[in-house]
Amino acid sequence: MFHNRGAAARKKKASQGGEGDDLSATDPHLTDPGLLRKHTTFRPYTVPSTGITYPRIRTFYRPHPYASKLPSRPRSLPLLVFCHGLGGSVAQFAPLLTSLVNLGPCLAIDLPGCGRSQFAPTNWEAYGCHALAELVATAIHEHLDMEVPEQDDASDSDAEMELIDLDELQLKPKSTTREPQQIILIGHSMGTFHLSLLASATSPLSREACQLRSRIIGIIPICPGTTTPSKKVTRIAKVLLNIPTPIFQAWRSIDQRGGPQSASVLRFAGEDADEETRRLQWRYNIQSVSKVWRRYVWGLLPKYIGVEAQENTTPGRRVWSGVKCPMLLVAGELDSITKPTEIPKILAFLGREDAVDSLGQCKEQQEQSSTFEIPDSAAPIAAPPIPTANDSDDSPNAKPASPAAVSSTQYIETHTLVGARHTLLYATTTRRALAGLIATFLRRLDPRLDAGWQLQHLTTEGKWDVKNLEKWRRTPAVSGVIAGQFRAMKVLREVDETHTPDTFAGTYGRSGGQTGGVVVAVVDISHETPPYQPRGLEGRGIKYHKFPTVSKLQPSREEANGFFAVIDGIIQEIAASDSDSETSLIAVHCHYGFNRTGFFLVSYMVERLGWTLGDAIEVFARMRAPGIRHQHFLDTLWVRYGLGETRAG
């Protein structure tokens, strides 16, 4: 039943390169994931302590979809705050956000000049490590304790998502009778510098920024760094940063030769990285603008007064020893940018040398690196190793500073992911495992940040249900067999009388009597937490797969490729099992099973099965009447696949 029509055409297309070979695939505005676009605003921030105004900062803020239905006393759910690394963007957190936005409200900004944020102001002082930490603190302050009315997805449109502002979101202060909202910080690489400054009791930041510390209940540094460049290293780095721009650009161009196979990519992703990870890293490298990158690097270099680093220094012993809240430290075993040896150093600063991580390597890896690496997830150049002099504050021969008192109740968890590199945020081999580690840690901080608990609460309280129940009830449940491989359906409902996981499995699974094939897998492409328990399917032999997408937005080519990969993986699992692949079907659902479901299935039929676009649209409409309803979805399909065909109607 699973066949390979059009395989030759696909092979030819793959040999010529996919979307990533198109220049548009590196534009941060065009490649922004749907979830981020939907909940993005562009707004100015003026930092009170510095007086610096950043005029147009991309701000991602997504309240919890069921916040109004979950317990909010004595306080609302904690705010999850994300901070990207040097040369990175919020888009690098997209694989994590697709999971974590369903646990709690999420906030992230593209730092100025990164991702979709404007490169302004251009004065170098605005890009110092402390100045950027103050900017992050300002953004957090403006999103704490805010009430967001429940949004109806049916009102969303692509235009609204790009033009929306905070006034349109109708953010209002929460009731003053609640206790202050708490904060959990999640940072990657250089982002851990900014967040550790916010969390530390020994932080040199302003009073306004330090006021957040009492609300911070946990911090998750991913690929953290601790080393303050020595006086000698700082001097050499400043000389390199003063290289004329044409020479700097030529250096960068050489480093990027080969595209996704270039040294600039392999340095971060590794030679064994899969194609998707390499292309993502290539995209982030291209999006890192040299003039912006140079300011950030300059801002990481301390100003020395005598032999000690005094101003704008990156967090070292003094700052990390003051972080008193629970901490989840994650590193990549093969990360050559911010090495896993940074974790034992942080534990030593905290007086916790006895702690052992998931590889049991904390004590074995305490040697200090002989080079200072710029912690950048998208460095535009391959900088030569710079010897680290022993006059660094954190060198083995330096006199240790007096560590801050560490609470005996401080919970610290560490993990070094086997085979992982600096790309572990978005690498296909590690991103799901990382999301799982973070979700487990979040449950320790607040039991309400648990998907299972939330689902149980919503079910028992009668609040866990589909949108627009009457419309859902009027919608036919399951389509006929499409292209010999699929069924399209509306989302299952745990508390329904007829369309539940149990009844679906009994009708369409192995024990059912349906002709045309047996459903062995369900792919849920809705973004929300489903209003049913997936284990109800899996207990009846139907595997559940989640591939979250956003309603009302046409899926991008990258999202379509991701869906193809999910389906191809399921087909490979079926072929490798004892199942009869000739009678095995895959069911796909969004909310109602028409628009997103139809778009992805039609795309798969064209790309993977060799159908013409017209035939694929017609067959889907016949088996799942009336077919794809959104005209802009159909227009996108015709532009993408049907320019050589005559369009019906």
Protein Blocks (a to p, Z undefined) as FASTA:
>chain_A
ZZcehklmmmmmmmnopfklpmklmmmklmpcfklmmmgccdddddfklopacfbacddd
dddfklmmpccbfbdcddddddddehiafklmmmmmmmmmmmbccdddddehiajbccdd
fbfklmgfklmmmmmmmmmmmmgoiacddddfklgcfklmmmpcfklnopacddfkbccd
ddddddehjlmmmmmmmmpmkbcbdfklmmmmmmpgbdcdehiafbdcdfklmmmmmmmm
mpcfklmmmmmmmmmgoijmmmklmmmnopkbcfklmmmmmmmmmmpcfklmmmmmmmmp
ccdehjbcfbhpacdfklmmmpmbdcdddddfklckbgcklmmmmmmmnopambccfkop
mmmmmpccfbdcdddfbbfbdcddddddfkbfkbmkbccdddddddfkbccdddddehia
fklmmgmklmmmmmmmmmmmmmmmomklcfklmmmmmmmnopaccehkllmmmpcfbdcd
ehhlaccdddddfkbmklcfklmmmmmmmmbcbehiacfbdcdfbfbdcfbdfklmmmno
pacddddddehiacdfklmmmmmmmmmmmmmmmmmmmbdfklcccdddfklopmmmmmmm
mmmmmmmnopafklmmmmmmmmmcgbjfblklmmmmmmmmmmmpcceZZ
